[in-house]
């Protein structure tokens, strides 16, 4: 295939982000698409076949646009963009409504953290943010590392900071992952906080640790086990139900019916990591089945290719998925009814 060269102009900040530390980001793109990329200044020069250049350009343009919106670009972002293009899709591209307006994804305002806009790293994340903006109740389900909990916390914190909700309520079942931790000392917050570490990390990144502490003291941010939700009506609140695969059917029905006037809720979980004694009692799996198609309910299912953590995490998830599929295939003949 004939090779040619094209130049793509970039801002200084976008150029540094696309090049990456020790040109690591460029090396990943070059290796993925078999192109040669140089950064002579003012942008990048891409040398290669027509299709390869076009694919590399799509990744670079998406990364540059994220950088221009103030987002930090990591190696995981580069790998995610490459994966999206190789899979036949396109990297998520946030935009602005106007020069002074907030960044958007699919017309939905993105949450903004202390380091700039929290922009989607994958098309699935963009659809997730779209659902959070459009639906009163959103389910985000899929494997670890897809950003479903982080984006839910970021979106809720952004609503709280803009005054669109009065409270951010975070809850989850107090189910231990295969080991007994014993009695936890302290007050309710000290007992619950270890279970909610990922959410506190996200909120600290969005609001800052001091603002999070202040809002918790004022009751604007509240965390409690699901058992403490019974009998309450949560109005003008953004509610996050995390690790929902470990709720029972009764718990799930109870927490979903806490929604009051002006409230929104997001339910996150991974149906493949149920820690209940009876996995068939998972409230998340049951709710996904019976609420499909209900008006006001959005469901976003993440897959292994949406993992945005270390590249090894995606390969681990795929290996477990393959093992589960093989196990179901082996059991299938035993489940067939005799003729």
C-alpha positions in Angstrom: 0.0 0.0 0.0 1.4 3.4 -0.9 2.5 5.6 2.0 2.2 9.3 2.3 2.5 12.0 4.9 0.0 14.5 6.4 0.4 17.2 9.1 -2.2 17.6 11.9 -2.0 21.0 13.7 -2.4 20.9 17.5 -2.3 23.4 20.4 0.8 23.3 22.6 -1.0 21.6 25.5 -2.7 19.1 23.2 0.7 18.3 21.5 2.3 17.6 24.9 -0.6 15.4 25.9 -0.6 13.4 22.6 3.2 12.9 22.7 3.1 11.8 26.3 6.1 11.1 28.7 9.1 10.1 26.7 6.9 9.9 23.6 5.2 6.9 25.1 1.7 7.9 23.7 3.0 8.3 20.2 4.8 5.0 20.4 1.5 3.2 21.3 -0.3 4.8 18.4 2.5 4.1 16.0 2.6 0.4 17.0 -1.2 0.0 16.8 -1.6 1.4 13.3 1.9 0.8 11.8 2.5 4.5 11.1 5.4 6.9 11.8 4.6 9.9 13.8 6.9 12.9 14.4 6.3 16.1 16.4 8.2 18.9 14.7 6.3 21.6 16.5 2.8 23.0 16.2 1.4 19.5 15.6 2.2 16.0 14.5 3.3 14.5 11.1 1.7 11.1 10.3 3.4 8.9 7.7 1.7 5.7 6.5 -1.0 4.1 4.4 -4.3 6.0 3.8 -6.4 3.9 6.2 -3.6 3.7 8.8 -3.1 7.4 8.8 -6.9 8.0 9.1 -7.1 5.7 12.1 -4.2 7.3 13.9 -5.6 10.7 13.2 -8.9 9.8 14.7 -7.2 8.8 18.0 -5.0 11.8 18.0 -7.9 14.2 17.4 -9.9 12.7 20.2 -7.0 12.9 22.6 -6.3 16.5 21.6 -9.9 17.5 22.1 -10.0 16.0 25.5 -6.7 17.8 26.4 -8.1 21.2 25.1 -11.0 20.8 27.5 -8.6 20.5 30.4 -8.6 16.8 30.9 -5.3 15.0 31.7 -4.3 12.3 29.2 -3.0 9.0 30.5 -1.7 5.9 28.8 -5.1 4.3 29.6 -6.8 7.0 27.6 -4.5 6.3 24.6 -5.1 2.5 24.8 -8.9 3.1 25.1 -8.9 5.3 22.0 -6.9 2.8 20.1 -9.2 0.0 21.1 -12.3 1.9 20.0 -10.9 2.6 16.6 -9.6 -1.0 16.1 -13.0 -2.2 17.2 -14.6 -0.3 14.4 -16.0 2.5 16.6 -14.7 5.9 17.4 -13.1 7.5 20.5 -15.5 9.5 22.6 -15.3 13.2 21.6 -16.8 15.7 24.0 -17.6 19.2 22.7 -18.7 22.6 23.8 -22.0 24.2 23.3 -20.3 27.6 22.9 -16.9 29.2 23.6 -18.1 30.0 27.1 -20.4 27.1 27.7 -19.7 23.9 29.5 -18.3 20.8 27.7 -21.0 18.4 26.6 -21.3 14.7 25.6 -24.4 14.1 23.4 -25.8 17.5 24.5 -25.5 16.6 28.2 -23.3 18.9 30.4 -20.3 17.1 31.7 -19.2 17.2 35.3 -16.3 19.5 36.0 -13.6 18.7 38.6 -10.8 20.7 40.0 -8.6 19.7 37.1 -11.1 20.4 34.4 -14.0 18.6 32.7 -14.5 14.9 33.4 -14.8 13.8 29.9 -15.8 10.2 28.7 -12.9 8.0 27.7 -15.0 5.5 25.8 -18.2 5.6 23.7 -19.9 3.5 26.5 -18.9 6.2 29.0 -20.4 8.9 26.8 -23.7 6.9 26.5 -23.6 6.5 30.3 -23.3 10.2 30.9 -26.1 10.7 28.4 -28.4 8.4 30.3 -27.5 10.1 33.6 -28.6 13.4 32.1 -31.8 12.1 30.6 -33.2 9.4 33.0 -34.5 9.6 36.5 -33.2 6.1 37.2 -30.0 4.8 35.5 -28.4 1.4 35.8 -24.6 1.2 35.1 -23.5 -2.4 35.1 -20.4 -4.2 34.0 -16.9 -5.2 35.0 -14.5 -3.4 37.3 -12.5 -0.6 35.9 -15.1 0.8 33.4 -15.6 4.0 35.3 -19.3 3.4 36.2 -18.9 4.4 39.9 -16.4 7.2 39.3 -18.7 8.8 36.7 -21.8 8.4 38.8 -20.0 10.2 41.8 -18.6 12.9 39.5 -22.0 13.5 37.9 -23.7 13.7 41.3 -21.0 16.0 42.8 -21.4 18.3 39.8 -25.2 18.5 40.3 -24.6 19.3 43.9 -22.1 22.0 43.2 -24.3 23.6 40.6 -27.3 23.6 43.1 -29.4 21.3 40.9 -29.9 18.9 43.9 -29.8 19.6 47.6 -28.1 16.3 48.7 -25.9 13.6 47.5 -26.9 10.3 49.1 -24.6 7.3 48.8 -25.6 3.8 49.8 -24.6 0.2 49.3 -25.2 -3.2 50.9 -22.8 -4.1 53.8 -21.8 -7.4 52.2 -18.2 -8.5 52.6 -16.4 -9.9 49.6 -15.8 -13.5 50.6 -14.2 -12.8 54.0 -15.5 -11.8 57.5 -14.1 -8.4 58.6 -15.5 -8.6 62.0 -16.8 -5.7 64.1 -15.8 -2.2 62.8 -15.3 0.4 65.6 -16.4 4.0 65.5 -19.6 5.9 64.5 -21.7 5.2 61.5 -19.5 7.1 59.1 -16.4 5.3 60.3 -18.1 1.9 59.9 -19.4 2.7 56.3 -16.5 4.6 54.9 -14.2 1.6 54.2 -16.9 0.2 52.0 -17.2 3.4 50.0 -13.6 4.2 49.4 -13.9 4.4 45.6 -16.7 6.9 45.9 -14.8 9.1 48.4 -11.8 9.1 46.1 -13.9 10.3 43.2 -15.6 13.0 45.3 -12.2 14.2 46.6 -11.0 14.5 43.1 -14.1 16.4 42.0 -14.7 18.6 45.0 -11.5 18.4 47.0 -11.2 16.7 50.4 -11.9 19.8 52.4 -15.1 20.6 50.5 -16.2 17.0 50.9 -15.7 17.1 54.7 -17.6 20.4 54.9 -20.5 19.1 52.9 -20.7 15.9 54.9 -20.8 18.0 58.2 -23.7 20.1 56.7 -25.6 16.9 55.6 -25.2 17.7 51.9 -23.3 14.5 51.4 -24.6 11.4 53.2 -23.5 7.8 53.3 -25.4 4.9 54.8 -26.0 1.2 54.4 -29.1 0.3 52.4 -30.7 -0.9 55.6 -30.9 2.7 56.8 -32.9 3.7 53.7 -36.1 2.0 54.8 -39.0 4.4 55.6 -37.3 7.4 54.0 -38.3 9.6 51.1 -35.3 11.1 49.3 -36.4 14.4 47.6 -34.2 16.8 45.6 -31.3 14.4 45.9 -28.9 12.5 43.7 -28.7 8.9 45.0 -25.9 6.5 44.2 -26.5 2.8 45.0 -23.1 1.1 44.7 -22.2 -2.6 44.5 -25.9 -3.2 43.8 -25.3 -6.8 42.7 -25.1 -7.6 46.5 -28.6 -6.3 47.3 -31.4 -8.8 47.7 -34.6 -8.4 45.7 -36.4 -6.9 48.7 -33.6 -4.5 49.4 -33.5 -3.4 45.7 -37.3 -2.8 45.6 -37.1 -0.8 48.9 -34.2 1.5 47.8 -35.7 2.1 44.3 -39.0 3.2 45.9 -37.2 5.8 48.1 -37.2 8.3 45.1 -39.0 11.5 46.0 -39.8 14.8 44.2 -36.9 16.1 42.2 -34.7 13.1 42.9 -32.5 11.1 40.5 -30.8 7.7 41.2 -28.0 5.7 39.6 -27.5 2.0 40.4 -24.1 0.5 39.8 -22.8 -3.0 40.0 -21.2 -6.0 38.4 -23.5 -9.0 38.1 -20.5 -11.3 37.7 -19.3 -10.5 41.2 -22.2 -11.4 43.4 -21.2 -12.2 47.0 -24.6 -13.2 48.3 -25.0 -16.7 49.7 -27.7 -17.3 47.1 -26.6 -15.5 43.9 -30.1 -16.0 42.4 -31.5 -13.5 45.0 -29.5 -10.6 43.5 -31.7 -7.5 43.4 -29.7 -6.0 40.6 -30.1 -8.9 38.2 -33.8 -9.1 39.0 -34.3 -5.3 38.5 -32.5 -5.3 35.2 -34.9 -8.0 34.0 -38.2 -6.5 35.1 -37.5 -2.8 34.6 -36.2 -3.1 31.0 -38.2 -0.7 28.8 -39.9 1.2 31.7 -40.2 4.9 31.0 -37.6 7.0 32.8 -35.2 4.1 33.3 -31.9 3.9 31.5 -29.6 0.9 31.3 -26.0 1.1 30.2 -24.0 -2.2 30.1 -20.3 -2.0 30.0 -18.1 -4.7 28.4 -14.5 -5.8 28.8 -13.4 -3.5 26.0 -14.6 -0.5 28.1 -12.1 -1.1 30.9 -10.0 2.0 31.4 -7.7 0.8 34.1 -4.4 -1.0 33.5 -4.5 -2.9 30.1 -4.0 -6.1 32.0 -7.4 -5.6 33.7 -9.2 -5.9 30.4 -7.4 -9.2 29.6 -8.2 -10.5 33.1 -11.9 -9.7 32.6 -11.9 -11.3 29.2 -10.3 -14.5 30.7 -13.0 -14.7 33.4 -15.8 -14.1 30.9 -14.4 -16.9 28.6 -14.2 -19.3 31.6 -17.8 -18.4 32.6 -19.0 -19.0 29.0 -17.2 -22.3 28.9 -18.7 -23.4 32.2 -22.2 -22.5 31.0 -21.6 -24.5 27.8 -20.5 -27.5 29.8 -23.6 -27.3 32.0 -26.1 -26.9 29.1 -26.4 -30.6 28.2 -27.2 -31.4 31.8 -30.0 -28.8 32.0 -31.8 -30.2 28.9 -34.9 -32.1 29.7 -34.9 -35.8 28.7 -36.9 -36.6 25.5 
